[in-house]
């Protein structure tokens, strides 16, 4: 993953032994998803989805009858 906006950024191919390391569009580190364009949309969606599931479980559990 290359960060930055420059169109003329040099492109490097990295090797581990004889095998080339593939490029990725996103990376997850310490639970934080970092995307190539530095947009937090995917991380926020994941957090929101977890919170929504938890609230749904609470609502179902404490539903007044």
N, C-alpha and C positions, 0 to 999 in steps of 0.2 A: 504494500500500500504506500503510495507516495502522497505526501501532504503538501499543499501549496497550490497557488493558482497559476504559476508560470507555465506557459505553453512550451517554453524552450528549456525546460528542466531536463537534464541529462537522464537517459534511461539506462539503468544498470541491471545486469542479470547476476543474481547471487547463486552460488553453488554451495551445497553441503555434501562434501565428498565429490562424487561425480554427478550427482543429481541436482538439477536446477530447482530452486525454490519457486513455487507458483505465487503469483500476485493475487491479492485479495482486495475486495471492495470494502470490507469491514473487518474489525478485529475486536474481540472481547477481552478485556483485561480488568481484573478485580471487580467483575460484575457490571462494568460500564462498557457499552457497545460504542466503539468509535468508528464512524464511517469515513470514507474517503473525502466526502464533501463537508465533513464536520457538522452534519445536520443531526440533531438529537431525536428526530422523529421516531425512529425504531425503538430507542430506549424508552421514550415517553409512552409509546403505545404498549410496550411490554409491562411497564409499571402500572399504567392505567388498567390494563386487562387483569392483572393480579388483584388490584384493589377492588375492581368491579366484582370479580368472583368472590372475594371475601365478603363484601357487602351483601351479595346475593345469598350466601350461606347464612349470614347473620339474620337477614330478613326472613328466610325460610324457617330458621330455628326458632325465632321469637315471634312468629306470626300469631297475632291475637285471634282467638277463636270465639 
